[in-house]
Amino acid sequence: MGVEFLKGHGTENDFVVLPDPDGVLDLTESRVRALCDRQRGLGADGVLRVVRPDLGPWFMDYRNADGSIAEMCGNGVRVFARYLVEAGLAPLGTIAVATRAGRRDVVAHEDGTVTVDMGPARVTGASSARVGGQAFGGVAVDVGNPHLACVTSTPVAALDLRDQPGYDHEVFPRGVNVEFVNVLGDGALRMRVHERGVGETRSCGTGTVAAVAGWLHEEGRTTGEATVDVPGGRVAVVVREDGSTLTGPAVLLARGELDQGWWDAL
């Protein structure tokens, strides 16, 4: 028997799902990098390991494509919840998921979308990013992981995000996800994102929450809601004084077994 896997995505932010209820898989950095490599592996933006602690909710062990550990992933937790429902491990409705950023309550809907309680989106200050020699002012936002949301009039489609945008390492000592945001209208945003440890992705769940929180901050507001168009689709975000929610699709598209010899060689 090989290692069971599934492949899924949330607004085209894609993941390899590894069911590991007993926590026996040795998920090394080299294995994560190989799994996520789009030439020598399955290809993904990250890996979601599904672990069941002795007590408490299912734990989402999330790894970035470079093998580094991340605190939270808004698109990933939707795919994680979709897997739990389809595997018969949780019912439709509210599901508690443990993450390194704390417990997240998610609601799996019959239409395949999932609403995630993302916790508070805390604006922690101001900073800036640089792309192609151009500086972009931004708002630092903590959504369980670090973000820099840059609301700009420069069309985000024109930006070259192949390389890591420059940022202030003193402000973000553990790296940062950088969002570039256009305002399309009141309550409608467009976003592209460069994720730490991954590169540009088609979507970033925590990033969409940070984008809305950053936009609201620029507007002098602390609460509100917006749709966010990302290259992979559209999500809906609500920011409240005491927390935030993210609603979007979750798709499981393949399942199979990793060759045991390939896994062991890594």
N, C-alpha and C positions, 0 to 999 in steps of 0.2 A: 504494500500500500504506500502511495505517495502522500504528499502534504496537500490537504484539501484547500482550495482557494475559490473565491468568487471575484468578479470584476464588476464595478459599478461606478456611477458618477452622479454628482449633484450639479446641475447646470454646467456640465462638461468638465468639472473639476473631478478628476478620476482617481480611483483608489483600487488597490488590491485588498480584499478582505480575507483574513486568515482566521477561521474559526478555531479557537484554542481554549475551550471551556476549562480545562484542567491546568492551563498555564504551563504546558510542557515544552512548547516550541522555544528554541534558542534563537531569538530574532536578533541576530547580530547586525552591525552597520553594513557589513559587506553583503549580507543577504538582502537587506532592504534596498541597497543601491542596485543590486543585480535585478531584483524583482521590478524596480521602477524604471530600469533602463529600457528605452523604447527600441533598441536594436538587439540586445542580448537577453532581454527578459520579457515580462508581460507588458511593461510600460505603464506608468502611473505617476501621479503627482505625490502619492504617499501610500502608506500601508496602514490598515486598520486591523489590529489584532483584537479578537473578541474573547475576553477572559471573564470567567465567573468567579469572583472571590467567594470564600466560605460564607461570608455574611455580606449583605448589601447588594446593590444593583450591579448589572453587567458593567464591566470596565472597558472603555475604549482606549486601548494602548495605541496612540497615534504616532507615527514616524514620518518625517519629511523624506523626500526622495533621496536626499544625500545621507540618510541614515540617522540624522539628528532627531532628538525627541522634542515634540511640541506639546504645548499645554492643552490646546483646544483647536477644533476645526469645525466650523459651522456647517459646511457642506458634507464633511465626513460623518458627522454625527447623524445627519439625515439618512445617509446611506447605511450607517450602522443600525439605526432603528428599523429601516426597511428590511435589512437582513434578519433582525430578530423576529419581526412579524412573519416573514415568508418562511423562516425555519421553524415556526411554531414555538418560539421561545418567549414570545410576548404577544399580547392581543393588540388589535387595533385600539386606539385611544391613547391615554397617557402612559408613558414608559419612562422610568428613571434610568439615567445613564450616568455612570461615574467617569469623570475625566480628570486630568491633572490640574485643571482650572476649577475643579469642584463639581458637584452634582449638577446635571442639566436634565430638566424635565422636558420631554418631547411628546408631541401628539401626532401619531400616525393616522392619516386620514384615508378614507376608502378610495379616493381618486389617485393615490400614490404620492401626494404631497405630504410634507412633514413640517410641522411648526416646532421650532426649538426655542425654549427659554434660554436666551443667551447670557442672562445675568446683566449686571450693570455695564454700561459703556462709559468709562470715566475719562473725561478730558483732563490731561495732566500737564498741559503746557503747550508751547509753540516751538517749532523747529523748522527745518527746511530740508529739501532734497535737491539733488542736481542730476539732470539728464542731458547729455550732449552739450555740456557747458552752460545750460540754462538752469537758473535757480527757481525753485517752486516753494513758496511758503506753505506751511502746513500746520495741522493740529495733531498733537500727540494724543492718542486714545488707547486706553487699556481695555481690552475686551477679554481678559484672561490671558491674552498674549499681546505683544506690543505692535502698535500701528502708527503710521504717519499718514494722515488723510490730507491730501493737497487739493483743494478746490481751485480750479483754474479755468480761465477763458480759452487757453490753448486747447484745440481739439485733441482729445486723448488718443484718437485714432492715428495722429501724426507722430506720436512719441515712439522712440526706439527703446524698448524695454528688454532687449536681449541681455544686457549686462545689469548688474546690481546698481541701482541708483546710489549716488553718493549721499551719505547721511552723517549726522553727528554721533560718533561712537561714544562720547561721554553721556549723551542723552539716552542712547540705546545700546548699552554695553553687551546685550545678548542678541543683537541684531534686530531687524525691524521689517515688518511687511509695509510696503509703501503703496498707497492708493492715489491714483490721479482721477479727479472727479470733475465732470462737466454738469452744470445745472441745465436741464432741458426745460424746466418749468417748475412751478410750485408743486413739490411732492413727486418729482420725476428727475432721476439722476442717471448719468452714464458713467461707468467706471472701468478702468483697467488697473491691474495690480501686479506688482513684483513681490513674490513671497520669499521670505528668507529660507534658505536651504532648498529651494525648489527652482526659482526663476519665475518668469511670467506664467501665470496660469489662466485658464479660461474663466475662472471664477474663484472667489474666496469668501466663504460665509462670514467669518468674523470681520473680514475686510469690508463687506457691504454694510455691516452694522457700524463700523468705524467711519465709513464714508457718510452715512446719514447723521451720525453724531457730530462729525466735523462740520458738515453743512449746516446743521442746526446751530452749532456754536457760532459759526460765521454770521448767521442770521440773528444772533442774540437770543436764541431759544434753547431750552433744555429738553423739551419734549416735542414729539411730532412723528410723522410717518412718511414713507416714500417708497416708490418702486425704484429698483436699481437695475438698469440694463447692463449686463456684462457680456463679453463675447460669447459665453455659453448659454445665455438665456436671460430670464428675468426673475427676480425674487422680490418679496415685499418685506419691509423692515418697519417695526414700530419701536420707538425709543420712549421710555417712560422715566419718571424720576427714580423709580426703584428697580429698573431693569429694562430689558429689551427682548423682542422676539424676531425671529427670522422664519419666513415661510417660503418654501420652494420645493421643486420636484426632487425625487430620489429614484434612481433607476438601477436595477440589477440586470446585467446583460449577458453574463457568462459564468460558468462554473466548471470546475474540473480538478485535476490532480497535478501537482508539481512532481516531476520525476525525482525520486528519492536520491538517486545518484547525483543529480545536478545540485540538489539542496545540500547534500553531505559534502560535496566538493567545495562549497563556499564556506 
